[in-house]
Amino acid sequence: MSSAVSYADQREVERDLVDYRARGFGPDARPLSLQIVNISPHGMMARLETNYVAGQRIRVTLPVIGVMVAEIRWALGGRIGCSFDVAIDRASYYELLATMLKR
């Protein structure tokens, strides 16, 4: 049995699956529309039509929370994985998650 574990398996915080359309601004300050597919207090994965690269920063407007600044950690085939600059506190996160899942 191999002791190798994929990066996703090593993630300390599990992500919650969502299907939420959000708006924000890209690194060039242009408006962007994205479909958030999973989220945690520390980051998210989203689909979008604009091509970005790792290291760029975006701003995303989330319900309950407001604007979050996030660094793109990876970008592949219309999807991005982001890490929030500041983690969402637990109480606000659960309220955010409840709002995203209501639809």
N, C-alpha and C positions, 0 to 999 in steps of 0.2 A: 504494500500500500504506500502510495506516494505522500510525502509530507508537504508537497507543493499545494498552495492554496491561492486561488485567484484573488486579485485585488478586491473585487466586489464582495467576496466571501470574508475578507478581512475588515470590511467597513464596520466601524464601531456602532454606528447608529443606523438602524434599518430605515428604509424609505417607505412612505405610505403611497399607495397607488391612488392617483386622482386623474381626472380628465377635466381640466379647467383652462379656459381661455383667458389669458391675461394680456395686459398692455404694458409697454415700458419704453425705454430709450436705449438705443445701441451706443457703442463707444463714440460714434460720430454725432451723437445727440439727435439722430433721426428717430421718429416714432417706430416702434416695432410691435408686432402681434405675435404671441407665442402660445403654444398649447402645452401646459405643464402636465407631464405624465406621471411624475413621482416627486415627492418632496419630503424633507426632514427639517428639523430645526436648524440644520447646518448647510443645507443646499437643496438643489433640485435638478431634474432632468426635464428638458423641454424640446418640442419640435418647433421649427421655424423655417421660413423660406429664405432668410438672409444668411449668407455665409460669413461666419466669424471664425476666429482662430483662438487657440488656447492663449491665455494671458490677457485677452481683452476684457474690459469691464462693461457691464450693462446695469441698467436700473430697471427693476420690475415692480409694478404696483400690485400688491397683494391685499385681499380683503382683510379687514381687522387690523393688519399690520401697517399698511401704507407702503411707501417706497423702500425697497431693499436694494442695496448695491451688492452685486455679485461678480466674482471673477470666473471667467470661463476656464474650466480645467481641461476640457477636451471638446472637440467638435468633430462630428462624423456623420455624413449622409443626411443632413437636415436636422440633426439632433445635437444638443449641447448639454454638457454636464457642468453645473456651476456650484461654487462654494460661496455662501453668503459672507460678507465682511464681518457681520455681527450675528451671532446665533439668536434665534427667536426663543424667548423664554417659554417655559413649558405651558403655562396657563394660556398665553396668547396663541401658542402653536395649536393647542387642542381646539380653541375657538376658531382659528383659521381653518383647520382641517374640517371641522363640522360645517363651516360655511361652504367650503369647496365641495363637499360631498352631498350637500342638500339638493343639487340639481338632478 
